[in-house]
Amino acid sequence: MSKLPTKADILEWIAANPTLTAKRDIAKAFGIKGAARIDLKRLLKELEAEGHLEKRKKTYRDPDRLPPVSVLQVKAPTPDGDLFARALEWHGEGVEPIILVIPRASDPALGEGDRILARLQVVHEEDHNYEARLIRRIGTNPRKVVGIFAKSSEGGRIKAIDKGSDKEWMVAPDATGGAKDGELVEAEQAGPAGRMGLPRARIIERLGDPSAPRAVSLIAIHQHGIPDSFPDDVIAEADAMKPAGLSDRTDMRDMPLITIDPVDARDRDDACLAYPDDDPKNEGGHVIWVAIADVSHYVTPGSALDQEARKRGNSSYFPDRVVPMLPDRLSGDLCSLHEGVPRACVAVRMVVDAHGTKISHSFQRGLMRSVASLDYRTVQEAMDGTPNEKTAPLLEDVIRPLYAAYRALAEARNRRQPLNLDLPERKIILAEDGTVQSVNFADRLDAHKLIEEFMVLANVCAAETLIAKRTPLLFRVHEEPPPEKLESLRETAEAAGLTLAKGQVLKTAQLNRLLNDAAGSDEAELINLATLRSMTQAYYNPENFGHFGLALQNYAHFTSPIRRYSDLIVHRALIKSHGWGKDGLSPEDVDRLEATAQHISDTERRSMMAERDTTDRYLASFLSDRIGAEFSGRISGIARFGVFVKLDETGADGLIPIRSLGNEYFHFDADAGTLMGSDTGVMIGLGQRVTVKLVEAAPVTGGIALELLTLQDAELPGGSGKGRMGRGTRPKGKGGPKRKAARAKKKDAKTKRKVTRQRRNG
């Protein structure tokens, strides 16, 4: 065929012959020789410019179609056991293809994270449009496992420490890395299943004693399934990034923006600035700028970085390490607002009046340069009269105006009445060797509150702008307490001699009055704890249900895109709504907003659980050499199997097993949250002061066992010994007069509560 083909002819050929797409292959197929090759080159260029073809090296292909042989990354198995994979060579602009891996009986077992070379076939099934057959496993990023090494004459085995896992890995004699029996190790897969069907592993790092400090957070990370290593393509994509320039951005480099973070901050994603408003119509007002790292410039929809960030959902923070949502090239470098370095940002300019009421706001996409990276304490010390060399030059023109604007916002906050819980946060301080050096109360300075108020206002502005522009987004939702939890809080308050006002619509101001009434009393911690327990958990949703705790109707997370995927979605929505570029919210982002909201709400809870488990293990380790010591504390929970106590000194939670409470039988009342002794009638409930003895502290599990010595400064009636507990009554003939009286008292109390509730409902 010597006649020049049409564009349609060329596209049809490439679709039918995806492995023969070099220019010479196309020329040969259509019999094009000599000078006609110039015309063919022109046609291919036009098709490329029109978006029908994509040139990769010296070949052309349909960008919305995968090559018949592709590199894939295997995803986690579905609940039904199906194995799907992600195409690492996908460059199309449409919906990412869904690939189902079809294993043969002879194929090695594949797991999440495996990279494979596979042959693809187009199908038109309901839940996938490609099927893949394994050619071979490839890649330089093998699966990793953390577990306990059991040494044997044939090398050994690794027992994975993942919660609920019974998986074991075989280790050859030359792959033990010198690990000792019982050591915690990190290993990587070294080959397919061997003898006995167990996968082979090679130990790459010895982590030592499983109870050692260095292992604490690592165990929690693996137990909760938090991804802690980035795939090769994600690292490669991050490493290839270059700093953003000024193109199509507002130049903010001369503005004296500063960052204020913890002294040990691992990333800096927000900067701020405030100054008096010079508008005569806004006397005493303030202009506040909040600039946030423009992560969306680097993490674009559908990219490898984007898919990994969504998978992680958020960064996870531990006392000794961070598991970031983004690789360090971004989280610690290009997206971190370091001092004196130009950085891409999305900024909001907010104007408030003298009393903190917002008058107006506007967003910009800019390029900023922080004049100083400061920490909370040094900023507070500067305001308190002891500036250092770094804060002294900034005190009058930068720091004081920030505090002036904060005082106005604090006035507005007091009018709004967000929930004002007083539950001091404890911070674990580690020594250089990773052991717990001390457990301190975390600072709560005005510098902290200043940044919090600025960020809350910026988040409100983001939500309001996107609502006004009718752009889809993810809201941060916090719903009001359910009626049953509110009733439980009301009963707790009444038992403490306090009152929670009733009303048809619950407002945070009512809860704050209760908290204020309890402040300074012995019941203060109990009421704060009970109020916290009555709250629902915040989550993400494409629908706006308001934020009860902050007393705000419109609220979205905008200020931390380095560590939260939700904020990245909000940034993309702002980019799209302002027409700032092609890296805004994609149609796929919009289509899966609901799924994304559910997923990142789940990953947030996962991180919280892992962080809590790590804290428990560190506290158990800290207390492990104080067995037999006495501690004061307060009852923080009641269960059928025992009593939970929060220790005053460390904030550690320990358990008093039911069997250690005494010789009598204890009735558990789930509604009231109490245990009552059947002989003595002693009532054990939330918030009571106790003295306990430390019986056991297990660093590996984080478990702390206690023995009750005094309850409300008095010894427990009936002495020590084996306690028994259950529901309802004891068998006939085994209850003495005291037990019968206690049961009658308990039944009468429950009847009164039931009648009272019916009257209230009526």
LOTI-670514 format. One line per field, with one value per residue (C-alpha): residue number from 0; residue in one letter; x, y negated, z negated. Coordinates in steps of 0.2 Angstrom, whole numbers. Layout:
N
seq = NUM,...
type = a,...
X = X,...
Y = Y,...
Z = Z,...
***
This chain:
762
seq = 0,1,2,3,4,5,6,7,8,9,10,11,12,13,14,15,16,17,18,19,20,21,22,23,24,25,26,27,28,29,30,31,32,33,34,35,36,37,38,39,40,41,42,43,44,45,46,47,48,49,50,51,52,53,54,55,56,57,58,59,60,61,62,63,64,65,66,67,68,69,70,71,72,73,74,75,76,77,78,79,80,81,82,83,84,85,86,87,88,89,90,91,92,93,94,95,96,97,98,99,100,101,102,103,104,105,106,107,108,109,110,111,112,113,114,115,116,117,118,119,120,121,122,123,124,125,126,127,128,129,130,131,132,133,134,135,136,137,138,139,140,141,142,143,144,145,146,147,148,149,150,151,152,153,154,155,156,157,158,159,160,161,162,163,164,165,166,167,168,169,170,171,172,173,174,175,176,177,178,179,180,181,182,183,184,185,186,187,188,189,190,191,192,193,194,195,196,197,198,199,200,201,202,203,204,205,206,207,208,209,210,211,212,213,214,215,216,217,218,219,220,221,222,223,224,225,226,227,228,229,230,231,232,233,234,235,236,237,238,239,240,241,242,243,244,245,246,247,248,249,250,251,252,253,254,255,256,257,258,259,260,261,262,263,264,265,266,267,268,269,270,271,272,273,274,275,276,277,278,279,280,281,282,283,284,285,286,287,288,289,290,291,292,293,294,295,296,297,298,299,300,301,302,303,304,305,306,307,308,309,310,311,312,313,314,315,316,317,318,319,320,321,322,323,324,325,326,327,328,329,330,331,332,333,334,335,336,337,338,339,340,341,342,343,344,345,346,347,348,349,350,351,352,353,354,355,356,357,358,359,360,361,362,363,364,365,366,367,368,369,370,371,372,373,374,375,376,377,378,379,380,381,382,383,384,385,386,387,388,389,390,391,392,393,394,395,396,397,398,399,400,401,402,403,404,405,406,407,408,409,410,411,412,413,414,415,416,417,418,419,420,421,422,423,424,425,426,427,428,429,430,431,432,433,434,435,436,437,438,439,440,441,442,443,444,445,446,447,448,449,450,451,452,453,454,455,456,457,458,459,460,461,462,463,464,465,466,467,468,469,470,471,472,473,474,475,476,477,478,479,480,481,482,483,484,485,486,487,488,489,490,491,492,493,494,495,496,497,498,499,500,501,502,503,504,505,506,507,508,509,510,511,512,513,514,515,516,517,518,519,520,521,522,523,524,525,526,527,528,529,530,531,532,533,534,535,536,537,538,539,540,541,542,543,544,545,546,547,548,549,550,551,552,553,554,555,556,557,558,559,560,561,562,563,564,565,566,567,568,569,570,571,572,573,574,575,576,577,578,579,580,581,582,583,584,585,586,587,588,589,590,591,592,593,594,595,596,597,598,599,600,601,602,603,604,605,606,607,608,609,610,611,612,613,614,615,616,617,618,619,620,621,622,623,624,625,626,627,628,629,630,631,632,633,634,635,636,637,638,639,640,641,642,643,644,645,646,647,648,649,650,651,652,653,654,655,656,657,658,659,660,661,662,663,664,665,666,667,668,669,670,671,672,673,674,675,676,677,678,679,680,681,682,683,684,685,686,687,688,689,690,691,692,693,694,695,696,697,698,699,700,701,702,703,704,705,706,707,708,709,710,711,712,713,714,715,716,717,718,719,720,721,722,723,724,725,726,727,728,729,730,731,732,733,734,735,736,737,738,739,740,741,742,743,744,745,746,747,748,749,750,751,752,753,754,755,756,757,758,759,760,761
type = m,s,k,l,p,t,k,a,d,i,l,e,w,i,a,a,n,p,t,l,t,a,k,r,d,i,a,k,a,f,g,i,k,g,a,a,r,i,d,l,k,r,l,l,k,e,l,e,a,e,g,h,l,e,k,r,k,k,t,y,r,d,p,d,r,l,p,p,v,s,v,l,q,v,k,a,p,t,p,d,g,d,l,f,a,r,a,l,e,w,h,g,e,g,v,e,p,i,i,l,v,i,p,r,a,s,d,p,a,l,g,e,g,d,r,i,l,a,r,l,q,v,v,h,e,e,d,h,n,y,e,a,r,l,i,r,r,i,g,t,n,p,r,k,v,v,g,i,f,a,k,s,s,e,g,g,r,i,k,a,i,d,k,g,s,d,k,e,w,m,v,a,p,d,a,t,g,g,a,k,d,g,e,l,v,e,a,e,q,a,g,p,a,g,r,m,g,l,p,r,a,r,i,i,e,r,l,g,d,p,s,a,p,r,a,v,s,l,i,a,i,h,q,h,g,i,p,d,s,f,p,d,d,v,i,a,e,a,d,a,m,k,p,a,g,l,s,d,r,t,d,m,r,d,m,p,l,i,t,i,d,p,v,d,a,r,d,r,d,d,a,c,l,a,y,p,d,d,d,p,k,n,e,g,g,h,v,i,w,v,a,i,a,d,v,s,h,y,v,t,p,g,s,a,l,d,q,e,a,r,k,r,g,n,s,s,y,f,p,d,r,v,v,p,m,l,p,d,r,l,s,g,d,l,c,s,l,h,e,g,v,p,r,a,c,v,a,v,r,m,v,v,d,a,h,g,t,k,i,s,h,s,f,q,r,g,l,m,r,s,v,a,s,l,d,y,r,t,v,q,e,a,m,d,g,t,p,n,e,k,t,a,p,l,l,e,d,v,i,r,p,l,y,a,a,y,r,a,l,a,e,a,r,n,r,r,q,p,l,n,l,d,l,p,e,r,k,i,i,l,a,e,d,g,t,v,q,s,v,n,f,a,d,r,l,d,a,h,k,l,i,e,e,f,m,v,l,a,n,v,c,a,a,e,t,l,i,a,k,r,t,p,l,l,f,r,v,h,e,e,p,p,p,e,k,l,e,s,l,r,e,t,a,e,a,a,g,l,t,l,a,k,g,q,v,l,k,t,a,q,l,n,r,l,l,n,d,a,a,g,s,d,e,a,e,l,i,n,l,a,t,l,r,s,m,t,q,a,y,y,n,p,e,n,f,g,h,f,g,l,a,l,q,n,y,a,h,f,t,s,p,i,r,r,y,s,d,l,i,v,h,r,a,l,i,k,s,h,g,w,g,k,d,g,l,s,p,e,d,v,d,r,l,e,a,t,a,q,h,i,s,d,t,e,r,r,s,m,m,a,e,r,d,t,t,d,r,y,l,a,s,f,l,s,d,r,i,g,a,e,f,s,g,r,i,s,g,i,a,r,f,g,v,f,v,k,l,d,e,t,g,a,d,g,l,i,p,i,r,s,l,g,n,e,y,f,h,f,d,a,d,a,g,t,l,m,g,s,d,t,g,v,m,i,g,l,g,q,r,v,t,v,k,l,v,e,a,a,p,v,t,g,g,i,a,l,e,l,l,t,l,q,d,a,e,l,p,g,g,s,g,k,g,r,m,g,r,g,t,r,p,k,g,k,g,g,p,k,r,k,a,a,r,a,k,k,k,d,a,k,t,k,r,k,v,t,r,q,r,r,n,g
X = 0,9,-5,-4,-16,-29,-28,-42,-32,-17,-27,-35,-18,-11,-27,-25,-6,-1,16,21,19,36,36,46,33,18,28,31,13,7,21,27,45,56,49,32,39,40,21,18,29,17,2,8,13,-5,-12,-1,-6,-24,-22,-26,-8,5,24,34,52,51,34,16,1,-17,-15,-32,-27,-14,-1,-4,11,12,20,7,7,-4,-17,-23,-35,-53,-64,-69,-51,-50,-33,-34,-19,-14,-6,10,11,-6,-5,-23,-34,-50,-55,-40,-43,-48,-37,-41,-27,-31,-19,-14,-11,7,9,18,7,5,3,0,14,21,26,23,25,8,-1,-17,-33,-47,-64,-80,-85,-96,-82,-66,-61,-44,-38,-20,-10,7,23,35,37,49,54,67,55,50,37,43,39,42,42,51,65,65,82,84,98,91,91,75,58,50,33,25,19,4,-11,-21,-8,-2,9,27,42,56,74,89,105,114,100,98,109,116,99,98,83,69,75,63,69,64,65,61,54,68,58,42,36,48,47,30,23,30,37,56,63,80,83,88,89,90,79,84,73,55,52,65,61,66,53,38,31,37,26,11,14,14,0,-12,-7,0,11,28,38,35,34,48,38,31,49,55,40,44,63,60,50,58,53,38,42,32,23,4,6,5,22,21,40,42,28,35,26,32,30,26,27,33,52,53,42,45,36,30,14,7,13,4,5,-6,-7,-19,-32,-29,-47,-55,-72,-64,-56,-47,-49,-35,-29,-24,-15,-13,-2,-3,10,4,5,-7,6,17,3,-8,-24,-21,-2,8,10,-8,-13,-1,-6,-24,-20,-11,-25,-14,3,5,15,24,36,51,46,34,26,22,9,21,39,52,57,40,35,52,58,48,31,39,39,57,64,72,67,54,39,23,7,-11,-15,-31,-32,-45,-51,-59,-66,-60,-71,-65,-80,-74,-79,-72,-59,-51,-39,-23,-11,6,25,30,47,46,56,58,54,49,43,29,39,51,37,28,44,46,28,31,47,61,64,80,91,79,63,69,69,52,43,36,31,27,24,14,2,-1,-6,-17,-27,-28,-36,-50,-53,-53,-67,-77,-73,-80,-96,-97,-94,-86,-84,-71,-64,-50,-41,-22,-12,3,19,31,49,62,81,94,93,74,69,56,65,49,31,26,10,11,12,-4,2,-7,5,-3,-21,-16,-11,-27,-38,-30,-31,-50,-54,-45,-54,-70,-66,-61,-78,-88,-79,-82,-100,-103,-94,-104,-88,-88,-77,-75,-82,-75,-91,-94,-112,-120,-121,-134,-148,-143,-125,-132,-144,-129,-119,-134,-135,-116,-118,-133,-123,-110,-122,-122,-135,-135,-148,-161,-167,-174,-158,-142,-129,-111,-114,-124,-110,-98,-109,-108,-89,-87,-98,-87,-70,-59,-69,-65,-78,-69,-59,-74,-86,-73,-70,-89,-92,-78,-86,-103,-96,-97,-81,-78,-76,-76,-91,-96,-112,-111,-118,-109,-96,-104,-89,-82,-100,-98,-110,-97,-80,-67,-49,-38,-22,-12,-11,6,-1,-20,-27,-43,-34,-27,-44,-50,-35,-39,-57,-50,-39,-53,-66,-53,-47,-29,-23,-26,-21,-37,-51,-53,-69,-63,-60,-78,-85,-76,-78,-90,-78,-63,-72,-75,-57,-48,-60,-54,-36,-37,-45,-31,-17,-26,-26,-8,-2,-12,-5,12,9,3,18,30,21,21,40,42,33,40,54,42,32,24,24,8,0,-15,-28,-46,-58,-59,-69,-80,-82,-89,-71,-64,-60,-49,-39,-30,-14,-11,7,9,-9,-6,-22,-21,-34,-40,-46,-63,-56,-45,-59,-63,-73,-90,-100,-100,-115,-111,-124,-120,-132,-126,-108,-105,-100,-109,-104,-118,-112,-107,-116,-100,-103,-88,-91,-83,-72,-69,-52,-42,-25,-18,-3,6,6,12,18,21,30,27,8,6,-4,-4,-12,-16,-23,-35,-29,-42,-58,-62,-48,-56,-51,-63,-76,-74,-55,-45,-47,-55,-70,-84,-95,-110,-127,-144,-145,-136,-143,-156,-151,-134,-139,-138,-147,-134,-134,-154,-154,-141,-151,-167,-158,-151,-168,-176,-163,-166,-185,-183,-172,-184,-199,-190,-185,-203,-209,-196,-200,-218
Y = 0,-16,-28,-39,-32,-42,-47,-34,-21,-24,-24,-7,1,-5,2,19,20,12,20,13,-5,-12,-24,-12,2,-10,-14,4,9,-4,-2,-20,-24,-38,-56,-49,-46,-65,-65,-51,-60,-75,-64,-56,-73,-80,-64,-67,-86,-81,-69,-53,-47,-48,-47,-37,-36,-30,-22,-29,-22,-26,-34,-28,-9,1,11,29,33,21,19,20,18,30,23,31,45,41,49,62,66,58,50,34,24,6,2,-7,-12,-20,-38,-41,-55,-44,-33,-22,-4,10,26,43,55,72,84,101,116,116,97,92,84,65,52,34,23,36,29,41,42,48,51,41,45,32,38,30,37,27,25,25,21,30,47,51,67,67,68,66,56,41,26,20,17,34,37,34,42,38,53,64,75,93,100,118,129,126,107,103,95,78,77,61,50,43,44,60,67,84,82,89,86,98,91,100,102,89,77,75,59,65,64,73,84,73,57,45,44,35,46,45,58,68,80,90,102,116,132,134,120,106,90,87,72,63,54,36,29,35,25,33,37,36,27,14,-4,-4,9,1,-10,3,16,5,-1,17,23,10,12,-6,-6,-11,-9,-18,-9,-12,-21,-33,-37,-39,-51,-61,-62,-69,-84,-101,-117,-126,-143,-159,-155,-160,-163,-178,-184,-184,-182,-199,-196,-193,-176,-165,-147,-142,-123,-111,-112,-94,-97,-86,-96,-114,-116,-132,-150,-166,-184,-198,-217,-231,-234,-252,-253,-267,-258,-243,-253,-241,-227,-215,-207,-189,-179,-160,-152,-133,-122,-119,-100,-99,-106,-90,-77,-77,-67,-49,-50,-36,-49,-53,-34,-31,-46,-41,-24,-30,-44,-53,-53,-43,-51,-42,-47,-41,-42,-47,-37,-51,-52,-58,-54,-64,-73,-82,-81,-86,-97,-104,-105,-111,-130,-131,-147,-158,-146,-150,-138,-136,-139,-142,-157,-165,-183,-186,-202,-203,-217,-222,-209,-195,-193,-189,-203,-195,-183,-178,-164,-166,-153,-160,-159,-163,-164,-161,-174,-163,-145,-147,-136,-139,-141,-154,-164,-164,-169,-183,-190,-187,-198,-187,-187,-178,-183,-176,-183,-200,-208,-201,-205,-222,-220,-202,-193,-207,-209,-191,-191,-206,-197,-182,-191,-197,-179,-173,-186,-179,-161,-165,-171,-156,-144,-129,-114,-118,-102,-103,-86,-89,-80,-71,-70,-55,-62,-49,-48,-46,-27,-27,-23,-34,-48,-56,-59,-77,-88,-95,-114,-124,-141,-156,-153,-136,-144,-158,-145,-135,-150,-155,-138,-136,-152,-147,-130,-139,-151,-136,-128,-144,-147,-130,-130,-147,-141,-124,-114,-97,-94,-84,-92,-88,-82,-81,-77,-80,-67,-54,-55,-39,-46,-63,-55,-45,-61,-69,-55,-57,-75,-73,-60,-73,-86,-96,-99,-98,-109,-102,-109,-104,-108,-104,-118,-117,-132,-121,-108,-122,-128,-110,-110,-127,-122,-107,-117,-117,-103,-85,-80,-91,-77,-65,-78,-82,-63,-59,-74,-67,-50,-57,-64,-56,-53,-66,-60,-66,-67,-75,-81,-95,-90,-104,-103,-102,-102,-118,-126,-129,-125,-125,-117,-108,-103,-114,-118,-102,-94,-87,-75,-73,-68,-77,-94,-89,-86,-103,-111,-103,-109,-127,-126,-120,-133,-147,-141,-140,-126,-108,-100,-103,-91,-78,-70,-54,-63,-69,-52,-43,-57,-46,-31,-43,-50,-33,-27,-42,-42,-23,-27,-41,-29,-16,-29,-34,-16,-13,-29,-24,-7,-14,-26,-11,-1,-16,-19,-1,-1,-16,-8,9,6,0,16,15,-4,-14,-27,-38,-39,-40,-27,-30,-14,0,16,34,40,26,8,-4,-17,-32,-35,-53,-53,-47,-46,-27,-16,-1,13,19,37,41,56,45,33,44,60,54,55,39,34,25,12,7,-7,-16,-11,-4,12,15,27,39,41,23,13,4,-5,-7,-20,-32,-46,-40,-43,-27,-22,-7,5,9,28,30,19,28,18,30,29,12,20,14,23,15,19,8,2,-13,-19,-37,-37,-22,-4,7,15,34,35,42,59,67,57,64,54,57,51,53,63,77,95,98,101,93,75,69,54,41,48,47,30,24,33,24,7,10,15,0,-11,-4,-5,-23,-27,-18,-27,-44,-40,-36,-52,-62,-53,-56
Z = 0,6,4,-12,-25,-33,-52,-55,-46,-57,-73,-68,-64,-81,-90,-81,-83,-99,-99,-82,-85,-80,-65,-55,-59,-53,-37,-33,-37,-24,-12,-14,-8,-3,-4,-9,-27,-29,-27,-38,-52,-50,-52,-68,-75,-71,-80,-95,-96,-95,-109,-100,-102,-114,-110,-121,-116,-98,-98,-97,-106,-111,-128,-134,-130,-140,-130,-129,-140,-155,-172,-185,-204,-214,-226,-242,-240,-240,-254,-240,-237,-220,-215,-206,-200,-195,-179,-182,-163,-163,-156,-150,-155,-157,-171,-176,-170,-182,-180,-187,-189,-183,-192,-185,-196,-192,-197,-213,-226,-223,-237,-239,-233,-221,-204,-189,-171,-164,-147,-146,-137,-135,-142,-145,-162,-175,-188,-177,-159,-158,-163,-167,-165,-175,-164,-179,-195,-193,-202,-215,-229,-237,-251,-268,-285,-303,-315,-328,-322,-327,-324,-318,-311,-293,-295,-304,-302,-305,-314,-308,-322,-312,-324,-320,-308,-308,-293,-294,-282,-279,-281,-273,-283,-272,-274,-293,-294,-310,-319,-336,-342,-348,-340,-331,-313,-297,-282,-263,-252,-244,-232,-229,-242,-246,-256,-266,-255,-266,-257,-258,-266,-269,-285,-281,-298,-316,-327,-343,-358,-354,-370,-366,-363,-345,-341,-349,-335,-322,-330,-330,-312,-306,-317,-310,-292,-290,-274,-279,-263,-246,-230,-218,-205,-219,-225,-207,-203,-219,-215,-198,-205,-203,-214,-207,-199,-198,-182,-185,-203,-214,-220,-239,-242,-250,-263,-281,-283,-297,-302,-320,-324,-338,-341,-334,-318,-304,-291,-290,-280,-286,-287,-294,-294,-302,-302,-306,-293,-285,-279,-289,-288,-298,-313,-325,-312,-306,-290,-292,-279,-280,-267,-265,-255,-237,-238,-223,-211,-214,-218,-203,-201,-195,-197,-207,-221,-221,-222,-236,-246,-245,-250,-266,-269,-281,-290,-306,-321,-334,-348,-338,-320,-307,-293,-281,-268,-255,-252,-260,-244,-245,-264,-271,-256,-241,-251,-267,-270,-275,-280,-266,-252,-239,-240,-231,-241,-241,-253,-260,-264,-278,-285,-302,-313,-330,-338,-327,-315,-298,-285,-269,-262,-246,-240,-229,-222,-226,-228,-246,-256,-275,-284,-300,-306,-324,-338,-350,-365,-358,-351,-367,-376,-364,-368,-387,-387,-383,-364,-358,-343,-330,-337,-343,-326,-322,-338,-334,-316,-315,-331,-341,-326,-326,-344,-342,-328,-339,-353,-342,-336,-354,-357,-342,-349,-366,-357,-347,-361,-354,-366,-379,-386,-399,-397,-398,-385,-391,-380,-380,-380,-373,-378,-364,-366,-363,-381,-389,-398,-405,-403,-404,-402,-384,-383,-381,-376,-368,-353,-351,-352,-340,-326,-330,-328,-312,-305,-310,-301,-286,-285,-287,-272,-261,-265,-262,-245,-238,-244,-235,-219,-220,-219,-226,-242,-258,-274,-291,-300,-318,-323,-340,-353,-351,-364,-374,-377,-381,-394,-401,-403,-411,-424,-428,-430,-442,-452,-454,-460,-444,-431,-412,-405,-394,-378,-361,-352,-361,-360,-365,-376,-387,-389,-392,-407,-414,-412,-420,-435,-437,-435,-451,-459,-462,-449,-435,-427,-428,-419,-406,-403,-402,-390,-379,-379,-374,-358,-341,-331,-318,-300,-282,-270,-254,-262,-275,-292,-301,-315,-332,-343,-334,-333,-315,-301,-286,-290,-278,-281,-271,-281,-281,-264,-267,-280,-276,-259,-264,-263,-246,-239,-246,-237,-221,-223,-225,-210,-199,-206,-203,-186,-192,-182,-176,-192,-201,-205,-192,-186,-195,-211,-210,-206,-221,-234,-245,-244,-247,-262,-270,-266,-274,-289,-291,-289,-302,-314,-310,-314,-330,-336,-331,-340,-355,-355,-354,-368,-379,-375,-380,-396,-401,-397,-408,-422,-421,-434,-447,-450,-468,-468,-473,-462,-463,-449,-443,-437,-418,-413,-419,-411,-415,-417,-428,-431,-421,-430,-422,-433,-438,-436,-418,-411,-408,-408,-419,-422,-439,-435,-443,-452,-463,-469,-484,-491,-486,-470,-459,-448,-432,-427,-409,-408,-424,-421,-438,-448,-464,-478,-482,-501,-505,-492,-488,-471,-459,-446,-434,-440,-458,-465,-469,-475,-466,-466,-450,-448,-430,-416,-399,-386,-372,-373,-382,-396,-414,-428,-445,-462,-471,-488,-491,-484,-487,-501,-510,-510,-500,-512,-513,-512,-497,-489,-474,-468,-457,-446,-434,-429,-438,-454,-462,-462,-475,-493,-491,-495,-513,-520,-515,-497,-496,-503,-490,-476,-482,-482,-465,-458,-466,-458,-441,-442,-447,-432,-420,-427,-426,-408,-403,-410,-401,-385,-388
***
